[in-house]
Amino acid sequence: MREVMHRFFRAARGAGVRISPAESIDAMRAAAEVGPGDRAILRDALLLTMAKSGEEKAALAACFDAFFTYPDLEQPQAANDDREDAGEEASGSSTDAAEGTASGQASAELGALAQMLLAQDRAAIAAALSNAANAAGLTDIRVFTQRGLFASRVLEQLGIAQLRDDIDALNASNSADAERLTAGLGSLRETVSEMVSQALLLYGREETEALRNEILRNAPMARLEQRQIAQMRLLIRQIARRLRERFSKPRKRQRRGHLDVRRTIRRNAAWGGVPFLTAWKRRHRDKPKIVAICDVSGSVAQVSDFFLLLIHSLHEVVSDVRSFAFSGNLIEVSAMLENNKPEEAMKQIMSSVGYGSSDYGRSFADFEKDFMSAVTPQTTVIVLGDARSNNLDPRADILRRIGERSKRLVWLNPEGRVSWGFGDSEMPRYATFCNVVRQCATAQQLERAVADIVATYQ
């Protein structure tokens, strides 16, 4: 049971369920308590001890059903097996006895796998398949190109070589069992193939998703296909979760601070240095604030979508986040993002100001007029856009004033650096007033940029 549970934990992690060592111990205890007899009760016990959200519960339920569903071996009958029901009693009891004796002697000389197939012992065959899969290391399968390799290993562990020899021997003696074993071998191959495909689904998913995510992380976000957008949203949420885990500190430690060794020793001098009284020191940290100004014109709208999703997923790290979007004019979109699902929020944003021709000068003027008070010496201002103003007044003077009022001014440009300054690009002029200027065309570049920004508050 322990080996089975360990394999199940591995499959569950591949399905996206985060399982800590403590949770796996709780799940093992629950499984031992309810036992494997009632599958429905075991399933509910594991869901209660391991799932921490609705999404994880659904993923874990699907993983459980796939893990504990075993391919069933079909037992084909030979074409001449129906002769027993066709009135062959007339052939005489002596002939039947002779054939039965000969068949019994032949079966006794066959291998274990051949005997199980002839006897149609489903329980014994299922146990043999499970043992062969374990011996072949089926849980190590990772990519679909390994299916043939692992299928051959499982069949080899089952004893397929002996089974072929048994079929050849029966064919040489013109035995009726040869046809049944040949049909059984075909059914056995199909069952093993299904078992390997199921193992790939359970144990290869993590490797497959890791490869897919690595490709997505380095793909230009502005050129993603429609089918990849949903995958990119999931990847952005994973990036946000990783950043939260990296930069969030326990609140108790933040309140208490760090042990001040020198003051502690001085305060306990009367007790010979035994630290009965402790002294703590806290380093003052400015309350972090982020103001995000995003270009949502047609050329960069998709990148802005992912950027806004990432920024607003970091509330545990940065408590004060205000977001603005513009193309021709600028509006605040913080409430839209906080009160709606990301897909619905982006629809509202794009219907309000999206897909227009970008006018950076007018948008910066709108920000200075209505929202300049949001920028303080504790604020990091992030501008995401390609800096293409369509040959209109770029109003770089407003950007200079924003930079002077803020702690840092960061510009993230989804275009390649070779394009900066060509055509209607005002990037070189804007870069003069920025503390940080980065190319940000892929999810990996976006993660690094946001990680560096959040790290300044630690």
N, C-alpha and C positions, 0 to 999 in steps of 0.2 A: 504493500500500500504506500509506503514511503517513497519508493522509486516512482510509482505512478504519479504521486502528488508533485514530486520534484519536476517531472516532465510536464505536468499540467501548469505549474508555475512558469516554466520556461515558455510554454505556448501562450499563456496569458500575457506575459510581458511583451511577446512579439505582437500581440493584438492591441497593444497600447495601454494596458492596465499597469499602473505603477504599483509594485508590491514591495513593501519594505520587509526586512527580516522579521520584525515583530509581527507584521500582518501574516507572513507565511507561517509563523509558529502558531498564531491564533487559528489559521485555517487548518493546519494539521491537527490541532486539538479538536476542532469542531468536527472534522472528518472522522477522527477516531471515536468521537462521542456518538455520532449518528450512524456510523458504519456505512459500508458500500451496498447494503442490501436494497435500500429504497433509493433509486436514482434521483427522484424528484426532491426528496428531503436533503440528500447530499448537495444537490444543485443549489437549493435555497440557503443552506448553511454556508456554502462557499461565497455566494453572492453577498450575504450579510456581513461576512468577515473581511471581504477583500474589496468590494466595490465602494467607491467614495463619491460617486456622482451618477447621474442618470446615464451619461454617455459610457462610463466605465461599466455600469451594470449591464447595459445592452451588449457591449463588446464581450464582457465576461460570459454572459449567457450564450452567445453565439459560439464562443470558444469552447465552452463546456459541452455543448451539443455536438460540435464537430469532433472534439477529443474523445468522447465516450461513445461515439458511433463507429462501429467496426464494419468493414465491408463483408457482405455475406457471400459465401461460396456457393454458387449454383452447382447442383449435382445432376449433370445430364445423364440420361439413360441411353444405353446402347440400343441400336435399332432392332435387334433381335431379342430384347428383354421381354417383349409382349408375348412370346411364344408360350409362356407358362399359362396364360389366360386363354389360349386358343384351342384348348382341348388336347394337349399332348399327353394326357394320362394314358392314351392307348399305346404309347411306346413301350410301356412295361415298367414295372417297379424295379426289375433287376438292372435295366439300363440307367434309370435315374440314380440308383444307388451307386453304380459304377462312376457316373459322371460327378456325383457329389463327392465321392472319395478322391477322384482325380483333382477336382477343383480345390478341395481342402488341402491336398498335398502341395498343389501349385501355390496357393495363397500363403502357406507356411514358409515357402522359400522366398517370398517377395520381401522388399524393404518395408520399413515402417510407414513411409509416406504412401506407397502403393496400397498397403493394407487399409490405411485410413480412408483413402479415396474409394476403394471397393466396398468398405463397410459403411460409407457415407456417415462417418462419425463427425458431426459438425463441431461438437465440443472439443474433440481431440485436434481437429484441423485448426480451429480458432486458437487453441493454446499453442500449437506448433507455429502458426503465423506470428503470434506475439513474441515467442521466444526467438524466432528467426529474425524478426525486426530488431529486437534488442541486440542480438549478436552481431547484426550487420551495421549497428550504429545509425539507425534510420533517423534518429533525432538530430544528427549532424548535417542533414541535407540543408542546403542554403539557396541554391538557384535552380531554375527549371532544367538547365542543361545536365543536371546530375540525376535526373529521374531514371534514365536507362541504367546508369551505374549502380544505383541503390537497388533497383529492381533485380538486377543480376545478382547482387550480394544476398538479397533476401532469398531468392530462389536457390542459390548455392547453399545457404544455411539450412534450407528445408530439405535438401537432399535430392535436387532435381537430376543430378548425374545418375544416382542409383535408380531413380524412377525411369529414366530413359533406358537404362540397361534392362529393367524389368519389362518394359514395353517391347523391346527387341526380342527378349527371350520368349515372351508370350506369343509374339507374331511368328517366331520360328516354329512353335509347337501348335500353331493354328488355334490358340485358345480364344474363347469368346470374350475373356476379360481384357484382351488387348485393346479392343475398340472402346471399352468403358474407360480404361486408363488414359487413352489418347484424348478422349473427350474431357476427362477430368483434368488433364494437364493444361488444356486450353483454358478451361474455366479457372484453374489455379493462376495462370499467367494474368488473366484479367483482374482477378482479385488482388494480386500483388501490385498490379499497376494502379488500381484504385487506392490501395493502402499508401503507396508512395506519393501519389498526388495529394492525398489527405495530409500526409506528413509535411509535404512542401507547404501546404496552406497554413499549417500550424506553426512549423519551426522556421520556415524560410521567409515569413512575412517581415520580420524585423530587418533582415538583411536586404530584402527587396525595397522596403520603405526607406532604409538608410541610403541605399544607392539612388533611389528616386529623389530623395530630399537633397542629396549632395549635388545632383544635376540641377535641381531647382534653385538651390542656393547660389549657384554660379550662372544662372540664366538671366538675361536682361529682363527685368520685370515689365518693361513697356512692350515687349514682343511676345508675351505669353499667349498661348492659344486659349480658347474659351474653356476647354476641358481641364486646363492646368490652373485656372484661377482659383477654383475651390481648394485644390491641393496646396496652392501657395498661401491661402488664408490659414489653413491648418498649420503650415510651416511657420507662419508669422506668429501664431499663438504659441507654438512650441518655443520659438525664440523669446517671446515675452516671458513665458514661464521660466525659462532658463535664466534670463536676466534678473527676474524677481528672486529666484533662489540664490543667485550669486551675490546680489547687492542688498537684499533685505537682511537686517540684523534683528535679533530678538529684542523686543521692546524693553524687557527688564534690564538687559545689559546696557542699553542706551541710557536708561534712567539712572542706573547705578554707577556707570562709568567703569574705569579701570583701577586696579589696586595701586595706591600710591605707596610704594615700598618705603621710601625715606620717612614720610610722615608717620607711617605705621610703626616703624622702629622707634622713632622719637617718642611717640605717645605711649609706648609700652616699655620705656626704659626702667620704670619703677618695678617692673615684674621680670627683670632680667632679659628683656627682649622677647618674652613669650607674647605672641600677638593676641591678647584678649580684646583689644580695641583696634578696629581696622579703619583706615582712611582711604577714601576713594577720590579720584580726580576725573572730571569730565571735561572733554574738549568741546568748546562751543562750536556748533555747526549752524550755519545759516539755514533757515527753512527753505528747502529747494522749491523753485518755481520754474516752470517751463511755459513759454509762449511759442506755439508752433504756427507758422504762417505758410500755407500750402497753395501752390499754384495748381488749380484743377482744370486748366484749359485742356483742349483735346490731346495735345502732345504728351502731357505728363499726368493725365488724370488717373491712370491705372497705378502708377507708382505712388501718387499721393494717397490713394485708397489704402494701400498696404502700410504706408508710413503713419497715417492717422490711426489705423487699427493698432499698430505697435505702440505708439505713444500712449494711447488711452488704455492699454493693457498693463501699464506700469504704475498704477495708482498706489500700489503698496510701497513702491520705492520713492516716487515723486508724488506728493499729495496734492499739489496745486498745479494743474495743467489747464491751460486755456488754448483752444485751437481756433484758427481762422482759415477761411478758404476764399480764393478769389480767382477770377479770370479777367472780367472787365471791371467789376467792383468787388469790394471785400465785405464779408459778413462773418460773425462769430458762429461757430458750429459746435461748440462744446456741449450744449444741451442736446443737440441731435445725436451726438455720439454716445452720450451717457444714458439717454433714455430710450434708445432703440437698438435693435440688433445691427451689427455692422452693415449687412446688406441693405436693410431699410434706411439706415442713416445715410449711406452713400447715395441712395436714390434721391433722398430729400436734398442732399447737398448739391448733387449734379443737376437736379431740376431747378435749383435756385441760382447757382452761379457757374455751373460746369459747362465744359465743352465750348466755351466762347473763345474769342481771341484775347490773348493775355495783354493786359495793360498794367505794367508794374508801377508806373508813376501814379496813376489814378488810385490803384489799390493801396499803395503806401500812403497816399494823401488821406484816404478813408481811415486807415489805421491811426495816423497821427491825430486826426480830428476827433475820433470817437473812442479810441482804445489805448492811447499812449500812456494813460495812468496805470495800465497793467504791467508796464515795464518798470522795474525797480533795480537797485544795485544787487539784489539777490536773484535776479531773473536771467535765465539763459534763453535767448531768442534763437529759434531755429527757423530758417527759411528754406523751403524745399521748392525748387523750380529750376527751369532751364535758362532763366535770365534773358529770355528773348522778348523784347518789348514791342515788336512789330514796328520799329523805327519811330516810336512815340517817345515823349520825354521820360527818361528812366527815373527821374527824381532821386538821384543818388544822395542828395543832401538830406533827405528824410531818413534814408538808411544810416547815414552817418550819425544823425541825432539819436536814432534807436540804439546804435552801438555805444554811444557815449553814456546813455542812461542805464544800460544793461550790464550784467556781470560778464557775459560773453555773447558774441554774435556769431552764429554758426550757419554756414550756407552749404546745403547739400544739393548737388547738381546731378541729375540722372543722365546727362549727356557726357560723352567722352571728352577728356581734356583737349583733344586735338580740335574740337569744334568750338571751344571757348574763344570768343572774340571775333568770330567770322560771321558774316551776314549781319543780322540784327541782334546778335548776342552782346549783352552788356556785362558779361561776367567779369572781365578784367577791371572795369570801373567799380563794380560792386565789391569785388574781392579786396579792394583797398581798405574798406572800412570793416572787414570781417576778421575775427580772431582765428577762425578755422574755416577752411574751404576744402570740401571733399567731393570727389566723384562718388555717386551713390546710385548705381544702376542695377545692382543685384541685391538679393536678400542678405548675402554675406557682408557686403559693404555697408548695408543699412544696419545690420546688427553691430558691427564694429563701431560705427559712428555713434549710435545710441548708447552703446556700452561705455564708450569714452566720455560721453556727456554725463551719464549717470554716475560714473566713477568719481567725478569731481566733487560730489556731495558726500562721499564716504569719509 
